[in-house]
C-alpha cells in the first residue's frame, strides 16, 4: 500500500523542455517583430517631423505678400494630407505593436505556467524520500 501512495505520474521532461524552448523561440521572434515595427514607427515619426517643419516654412511664406498666397495654401493643404496619411500609417503600426506585445505577454504567461509545472515535477523527482532515486533504491 505504501508503494501506491508514492507513485509519481510519468512525465516526459524532454518533451516539456522542448516545448519550453519552442515557446522561447516564438517569444524571441515576436520581440524581433516588435523591434522592427518600432523602427518603422520611428522612421514615420521622423517623416512627420519633416512634414511639420516644411509646413511651418510654408506658413511663414504665406504671410509674405510676394510668394502668392493661394499657391502656398494649396501646397500646405497637400502636405497636411500627407501628414494625416503618415499619422494614420503610424497608428496602424502602433496598433500592430500593441497586438504583438499582448501576444508576447500571453506567451510569457504560458512559458511561466510550463516552467512552474516543470519545476514542480523536477522537485518531485529530486525529493530524497519520494523521488525517483528513492523509488529506484
SULTALIN-V530101 format. One record per residue. RES is the residue in one letter. PHI is phi in degrees with one decimal (999 if undefined). OMEGA is omega in radians with two decimals (999 if undefined). D_CENTER is the distance of its C-alpha to the mean C-alpha in whole Angstrom. Layout:
# SULTALIN-V530101
RES PHI OMEGA D_CENTER
RES PHI OMEGA D_CENTER
This chain:
# SULTALIN-V530101
X 999 3.12 52
X -63.3 3.11 50
X -63.0 -3.11 48
X -66.7 -3.11 47
X -72.3 -3.07 45
X -97.2 3.11 44
X -66.8 3.13 42
X -112.8 3.13 38
X -63.1 -3.13 37
X -76.9 -3.13 36
X -130.2 3.11 32
X -83.3 -3.08 31
X -63.9 3.13 29
X -63.3 3.10 28
X -65.3 3.10 26
X -63.5 3.11 24
X -61.3 -3.14 23
X -62.4 3.13 22
X -63.8 3.09 20
X -62.8 3.12 19
X -63.8 3.10 18
X -62.8 3.10 17
X -64.1 3.13 14
X -65.0 3.11 13
X -62.4 3.13 13
X -61.2 3.14 11
X -61.8 3.12 8
X -64.5 3.12 9
X -63.2 3.11 9
X -63.8 3.12 6
X -63.1 3.13 5
X -64.3 3.10 8
X -63.2 3.13 7
X -64.2 3.12 4
X -63.0 3.10 8
X -64.3 3.11 10
X -63.6 3.11 9
X -62.3 3.10 9
X -62.1 3.10 13
X -63.1 3.13 14
X -66.6 3.10 14
X -60.8 3.12 16
X -61.2 3.14 18
X -64.7 3.11 18
X -63.2 3.10 19
X -64.2 3.09 22
X -63.5 3.12 23
X -62.0 3.12 23
X -62.4 3.09 25
X -64.0 3.11 27
X -62.6 3.12 28
X -64.0 3.10 29
X -61.3 3.11 31
X -61.0 3.13 33
X -62.5 3.13 34
X -63.4 3.09 35
X -61.8 3.14 37
X -64.7 3.13 39
X -60.3 3.09 39
X -63.6 3.14 42
X -68.6 3.14 43
X -62.6 -3.13 44
X -74.0 3.09 46
X -80.3 -3.08 48
X -67.6 -3.05 51
X -87.3 -3.00 51
X -94.9 3.14 48
X 85.1 -3.02 48
X -63.4 -3.08 47
X -66.5 3.14 46
X -62.3 3.12 44
X -68.8 3.10 42
X -63.9 3.12 41
X -62.2 3.12 40
X -64.4 -3.13 38
X -67.0 3.10 36
X -63.6 3.11 36
X -64.1 3.12 34
X -63.9 3.11 32
X -62.4 3.10 31
X -62.5 3.10 30
X -64.6 3.11 28
X -61.8 3.12 26
X -61.7 3.14 25
X -66.0 3.11 24
X -64.2 3.11 22
X -61.8 3.10 21
X -62.1 3.12 20
X -62.9 3.12 18
X -64.4 3.12 16
X -65.2 3.10 15
X -61.3 3.14 14
X -66.6 3.09 12
X -63.1 3.09 11
X -61.2 3.10 11
X -64.8 3.12 9
X -63.2 3.13 6
X -62.1 3.12 7
X -61.8 3.13 7
X -65.9 3.11 4
X -62.7 3.10 3
X -62.0 3.11 7
X -62.5 3.13 7
X -65.7 3.11 6
X -60.9 3.09 8
X -64.0 3.14 11
X -62.9 3.13 10
X -63.7 3.10 11
X -62.0 3.10 14
X -63.3 3.13 15
X -61.7 3.13 15
X -62.8 3.10 17
X -64.8 3.13 19
X -64.9 3.13 20
X -65.9 3.09 21
X -60.9 3.10 23
X -63.2 -3.14 25
X -61.9 -3.13 25
X -63.3 3.13 27
X -61.8 3.12 29
X -66.2 3.13 30
X -63.0 3.11 31
X -63.1 3.10 33
X -65.0 3.14 35
X -68.8 -3.08 36
X -85.8 -3.12 36
X -58.6 -3.08 39
X -67.7 -3.08 42
X -95.9 -3.07 44
X -120.9 -3.06 42
X -75.2 -3.09 40
X -59.7 -3.11 40
X -63.9 3.14 43
X -67.5 3.08 45
X -66.9 3.13 45
X -68.3 3.11 46
X -69.0 999 49
